[in-house]
């Protein structure tokens, strides 16, 4: 298990009720499951949305967008930083 820093932004932060946390997880799938159980159901709905549409939420691991990569296949190591935020739109 790795100790990972998680940063939450915009509506994801509002749903969690906080801007950051540390979570123990071996891969991103475990981290997401832990967050679904640990925080408000509003955050769980956002994270479940990624399972249906990977572009419904943006997840960066150490600055790299995981895009459509299955969360369970993204391995985590001690000290990794995961950032989660809604998709960015521009105009």
ABEGO torsion letter per residue (X at the ends): XBBBBBBBBEAAAAAAGBABBBBBBABAAAAAAAAAAABBAAAAAAAAAAAABAAABBBBBGGBBAEABBAAABBBBBGBBBBBBBBBBBX
